[in-house]
Amino acid sequence: MNITEEQITEIGMTWGVTALIVYMLFIIWNLAKTSKAGRFGTFVLFFVLAFGMLGFIAKSIIQWFFGM
């Protein structure tokens, strides 16, 4: 079974970055919980801090949609 460097990179980018995004969402949730941000404050934290992740997710969806 031969695995190419391209396959390793694709697996790492897909699963590694997904795991990192999930961990970052947990950190944002924990920050909101420990700071007692309330409902609106939690929304603002998730919106602002998770906004950067949206670009990576959108890129993955666009690549999947167009079959790139």
DSSP file (Angstrom, degrees, kcal/mol; ACC not computed):
  #  RESIDUE AA STRUCTURE BP1 BP2  ACC     N-H-->O    O-->H-N    N-H-->O    O-->H-N    TCO  KAPPA ALPHA  PHI   PSI    X-CA   Y-CA   Z-CA
    1    1 A M              0   0    0      0, 0.0     2,-0.6     0, 0.0     0, 0.0   0.000 360.0 360.0 360.0 112.0    0.0    0.0    0.0
    2    2 A N        -     0   0    0      0, 0.0     2,-0.5     0, 0.0     0, 0.0  -0.871 360.0-166.2-103.4 124.1    1.7    3.2   -1.2
    3    3 A I        -     0   0    0     -2,-0.6     2,-0.1     4,-0.0     0, 0.0  -0.934  15.2-142.5-108.8 127.2    0.5    6.5    0.1
    4    4 A T     >  -     0   0    0     -2,-0.5     4,-1.9     1,-0.1     5,-0.2  -0.384  23.3-111.9 -84.8 165.1    1.7    9.5   -1.7
    5    5 A E  H  > S+     0   0    0      1,-0.2     4,-2.3     2,-0.2     5,-0.2   0.848 118.2  57.4 -62.8 -34.8    2.7   12.8   -0.2
    6    6 A E  H  > S+     0   0    0      2,-0.2     4,-2.3     1,-0.2    -1,-0.2   0.897 106.1  48.8 -63.8 -40.7   -0.4   14.4   -1.8
    7    7 A Q  H  > S+     0   0    0      2,-0.2     4,-2.4     1,-0.2    -2,-0.2   0.899 110.9  50.1 -66.9 -40.5   -2.7   12.0    0.0
    8    8 A I  H  X S+     0   0    0     -4,-1.9     4,-2.5     2,-0.2    -2,-0.2   0.912 111.8  48.6 -63.2 -42.3   -1.0   12.6    3.3
    9    9 A T  H  X S+     0   0    0     -4,-2.3     4,-2.7     2,-0.2     5,-0.2   0.906 111.4  49.5 -64.3 -42.3   -1.3   16.4    2.8
   10   10 A E  H  X S+     0   0    0     -4,-2.3     4,-2.3     2,-0.2     5,-0.2   0.911 112.4  47.2 -64.4 -42.7   -5.0   16.0    1.9
   11   11 A I  H  X>S+     0   0    0     -4,-2.4     4,-2.6     2,-0.2     5,-0.7   0.924 114.0  48.2 -63.8 -44.0   -5.8   13.9    4.9
   12   12 A G  I  X>S+     0   0    0     -4,-2.5     4,-1.2     1,-0.2     5,-0.9   0.904 113.5  46.0 -63.6 -42.6   -3.9   16.3    7.2
   13   13 A M  I  X5S+     0   0    0     -4,-2.7     4,-0.5     3,-0.2     5,-0.2   0.880 118.5  42.7 -68.9 -36.9   -5.6   19.3    5.8
   14   14 A T  I  X5S+     0   0    0     -4,-2.3     4,-1.1    -5,-0.2    -2,-0.2   0.981 129.2  22.4 -74.0 -57.4   -9.1   17.7    6.0
   15   15 A W  I  X5S+     0   0    0     -4,-2.6     4,-2.3    -5,-0.2    -3,-0.2   0.865 124.0  51.7 -82.5 -37.1   -9.0   16.0    9.3
   16   16 A G  I  X<S+     0   0    0     -4,-1.2     4,-2.0    -5,-0.7    -3,-0.2   0.940 114.5  41.0 -66.1 -47.8   -6.3   18.0   11.1
   17   17 A V  H  X<S+     0   0    0     -5,-0.9     4,-2.4    -4,-0.5    -1,-0.2   0.856 113.6  55.0 -70.7 -33.9   -7.8   21.4   10.4
   18   18 A T  H  X S+     0   0    0     -4,-1.1     4,-2.3    -5,-0.2    -2,-0.2   0.928 109.3  47.3 -62.5 -44.2  -11.3   20.1   11.1
   19   19 A A  H  X S+     0   0    0     -4,-2.3     4,-2.3     1,-0.2    -2,-0.2   0.891 111.6  51.3 -63.2 -39.3  -10.1   18.9   14.5
   20   20 A L  H  X S+     0   0    0     -4,-2.0     4,-2.5     2,-0.2    -2,-0.2   0.896 109.3  50.2 -64.6 -40.3   -8.4   22.2   15.1
   21   21 A I  H  X S+     0   0    0     -4,-2.4     4,-2.2     2,-0.2    -2,-0.2   0.916 110.6  49.1 -64.4 -43.3  -11.6   24.1   14.2
   22   22 A V  H  X S+     0   0    0     -4,-2.3     4,-1.9     1,-0.2    -2,-0.2   0.913 112.0  49.1 -62.6 -41.9  -13.6   21.9   16.6
   23   23 A Y  H  X S+     0   0    0     -4,-2.3     4,-2.1     1,-0.2    -2,-0.2   0.901 110.2  50.7 -64.0 -41.1  -11.1   22.6   19.4
   24   24 A M  H  X S+     0   0    0     -4,-2.5     4,-2.3     2,-0.2    -1,-0.2   0.868 108.1  52.8 -65.8 -35.9  -11.2   26.3   18.7
   25   25 A L  H  X S+     0   0    0     -4,-2.2     4,-2.4     2,-0.2    -1,-0.2   0.891 108.4  51.0 -65.0 -38.2  -15.0   26.3   18.9
   26   26 A F  H  X S+     0   0    0     -4,-1.9     4,-2.7     2,-0.2    -2,-0.2   0.904 109.0  51.1 -62.8 -41.1  -14.6   24.5   22.3
   27   27 A I  H  X S+     0   0    0     -4,-2.1     4,-2.4     2,-0.2    -2,-0.2   0.911 110.4  48.7 -63.0 -42.1  -12.2   27.2   23.4
   28   28 A I  H  X S+     0   0    0     -4,-2.3     4,-2.3     2,-0.2    -2,-0.2   0.920 112.5  48.4 -63.6 -43.4  -14.7   30.0   22.4
   29   29 A W  H  X S+     0   0    0     -4,-2.4     4,-2.3     1,-0.2    -2,-0.2   0.921 112.3  48.6 -62.3 -43.7  -17.5   28.2   24.2
   30   30 A N  H  X S+     0   0    0     -4,-2.7     4,-2.8     1,-0.2     5,-0.2   0.883 110.2  52.0 -65.0 -38.0  -15.4   27.8   27.3
   31   31 A L  H  X S+     0   0    0     -4,-2.4     4,-1.8     2,-0.2    -1,-0.2   0.914 111.1  47.0 -62.3 -43.9  -14.4   31.5   27.2
   32   32 A A  H  <>S+     0   0    0     -4,-2.3     5,-2.2     2,-0.2     4,-0.4   0.887 114.1  48.4 -65.2 -38.5  -18.0   32.5   27.0
   33   33 A K  H ><5S+     0   0    0     -4,-2.3     3,-0.8     1,-0.2    -2,-0.2   0.932 113.8  44.0 -68.6 -46.8  -18.9   30.2   29.8
   34   34 A T  H 3<5S+     0   0    0     -4,-2.8    -1,-0.2     1,-0.2    -2,-0.2   0.791 115.0  48.5 -73.0 -26.4  -16.2   31.3   32.2
   35   35 A S  T 3<5S-     0   0    0     -4,-1.8    -1,-0.2    -5,-0.2    -2,-0.2   0.478 104.5-130.0 -89.8  -0.9  -16.6   35.0   31.5
   36   36 A K  T < 5 +     0   0    0     -3,-0.8    -3,-0.2    -4,-0.4    -4,-0.1   0.945  42.5 169.6  52.5  53.4  -20.4   34.7   32.0
   37   37 A A     >< -     0   0    0     -5,-2.2     4,-0.9     1,-0.2     3,-0.1   0.695  29.9-140.2 -72.5 -20.6  -21.0   36.5   28.7
   38   38 A G  H  >  -     0   0    0     -6,-0.3     4,-2.1     3,-0.2     5,-0.2  -0.228  38.6 -58.7  82.2 179.3  -24.7   35.8   28.5
   39   39 A R  H  > S+     0   0    0      2,-0.2     4,-2.0     1,-0.2    -1,-0.2   0.933 136.8  41.5 -67.4 -47.5  -26.6   34.9   25.4
   40   40 A F  H  > S+     0   0    0      2,-0.2     4,-2.5     1,-0.2    -1,-0.2   0.910 115.3  50.8 -68.3 -41.6  -25.8   38.0   23.3
   41   41 A G  H  X S+     0   0    0     -4,-0.9     4,-2.5     2,-0.2    -1,-0.2   0.883 109.8  50.4 -62.7 -38.8  -22.1   38.0   24.5
   42   42 A T  H  X S+     0   0    0     -4,-2.1     4,-2.6     2,-0.2     5,-0.2   0.907 110.0  50.8 -64.9 -41.5  -21.8   34.3   23.5
   43   43 A F  H  X S+     0   0    0     -4,-2.0     4,-2.8     2,-0.2    -2,-0.2   0.927 111.0  48.1 -60.3 -45.1  -23.2   35.1   20.1
   44   44 A V  H  X S+     0   0    0     -4,-2.5     4,-2.9     2,-0.2     5,-0.4   0.916 111.5  50.3 -63.4 -43.7  -20.8   38.0   19.6
   45   45 A L  H  X S+     0   0    0     -4,-2.5     4,-2.5     1,-0.2     5,-0.5   0.942 114.3  43.5 -59.8 -48.2  -17.8   35.8   20.7
   46   46 A F  H  X S+     0   0    0     -4,-2.6     4,-1.7     1,-0.2    -2,-0.2   0.914 115.8  48.4 -64.9 -41.5  -18.8   33.0   18.3
   47   47 A F  H  < S+     0   0    0     -4,-2.8     4,-0.5    -5,-0.2    -2,-0.2   0.947 119.9  35.5 -64.0 -48.9  -19.6   35.4   15.4
   48   48 A V  H  < S+     0   0    0     -4,-2.9     3,-0.5    -5,-0.2     4,-0.4   0.945 124.3  38.9 -73.8 -48.7  -16.4   37.4   15.7
   49   49 A L  H  < S+     0   0    0     -4,-2.5     3,-0.3    -5,-0.4     4,-0.2   0.800 120.4  44.2 -76.7 -28.4  -13.9   34.7   16.7
   50   50 A A  S  X S+     0   0    0     -4,-1.7     4,-0.9    -5,-0.5     3,-0.4   0.458  87.9  90.9 -93.7  -0.4  -15.3   32.0   14.5
   51   51 A F  H >> S+     0   0    0     -3,-0.5     4,-0.7    -4,-0.5     3,-0.5   0.858  82.3  56.4 -64.1 -34.9  -15.7   34.2   11.4
   52   52 A G  H >> S+     0   0    0     -4,-0.4     4,-0.8    -3,-0.3     3,-0.6   0.827 101.4  57.3 -65.2 -31.8  -12.2   33.4   10.2
   53   53 A M  H 3> S+     0   0    0     -3,-0.4     4,-2.2     1,-0.2    -1,-0.2   0.786  92.8  70.2 -68.5 -26.8  -13.1   29.7   10.2
   54   54 A L  H <X S+     0   0    0     -4,-0.9     4,-2.8    -3,-0.5    -1,-0.2   0.858  93.7  55.6 -61.0 -36.1  -16.0   30.4    7.8
   55   55 A G  H <X S+     0   0    0     -4,-0.7     4,-2.3    -3,-0.6    -1,-0.2   0.910 108.5  46.6 -63.3 -43.0  -13.5   31.1    5.0
   56   56 A F  H  X S+     0   0    0     -4,-0.8     4,-2.0     2,-0.2    -2,-0.2   0.913 114.4  47.3 -65.9 -42.0  -11.8   27.8    5.3
   57   57 A I  H  X S+     0   0    0     -4,-2.2     4,-2.2     2,-0.2    -2,-0.2   0.913 112.2  49.8 -65.5 -42.9  -15.1   25.9    5.5
   58   58 A A  H  X S+     0   0    0     -4,-2.8     4,-2.7     1,-0.2     5,-0.2   0.894 109.0  52.9 -63.2 -39.7  -16.5   27.9    2.5
   59   59 A K  H  X S+     0   0    0     -4,-2.3     4,-2.4     1,-0.2    -1,-0.2   0.914 109.8  48.2 -61.5 -43.0  -13.4   27.1    0.5
   60   60 A S  H  X S+     0   0    0     -4,-2.0     4,-2.2     2,-0.2    -2,-0.2   0.902 112.7  48.0 -64.7 -41.1  -13.8   23.4    1.2
   61   61 A I  H  X S+     0   0    0     -4,-2.2     4,-2.7     2,-0.2    -2,-0.2   0.910 112.0  49.3 -67.2 -42.0  -17.4   23.4    0.2
   62   62 A I  H  X S+     0   0    0     -4,-2.7     4,-2.3     2,-0.2    -2,-0.2   0.914 111.5  49.2 -64.5 -42.2  -16.7   25.3   -3.0
   63   63 A Q  H  X>S+     0   0    0     -4,-2.4     5,-2.3    -5,-0.2     4,-0.7   0.909 113.6  46.5 -62.7 -41.2  -14.0   22.9   -4.0
   64   64 A W  H  <5S+     0   0    0     -4,-2.2     3,-0.4     3,-0.2    -2,-0.2   0.907 111.7  51.7 -65.4 -41.8  -16.3   19.9   -3.3
   65   65 A F  H  <5S+     0   0    0     -4,-2.7    -2,-0.2     1,-0.2    -1,-0.2   0.898 116.7  38.0 -64.1 -42.2  -19.1   21.5   -5.2
   66   66 A F  H  <5S-     0   0    0     -4,-2.3    -1,-0.2    -5,-0.2    -2,-0.2   0.454 109.8-121.3 -90.2  -1.5  -17.0   22.2   -8.3
   67   67 A G  T  <5       0   0    0     -4,-0.7    -3,-0.2    -3,-0.4    -4,-0.1   0.839 360.0 360.0  69.0  34.5  -15.1   18.9   -8.0
   68   68 A M      <       0   0    0     -5,-2.3    -4,-0.2    -6,-0.2    -1,-0.1   0.451 360.0 360.0 -84.9 360.0  -11.7   20.5   -7.8
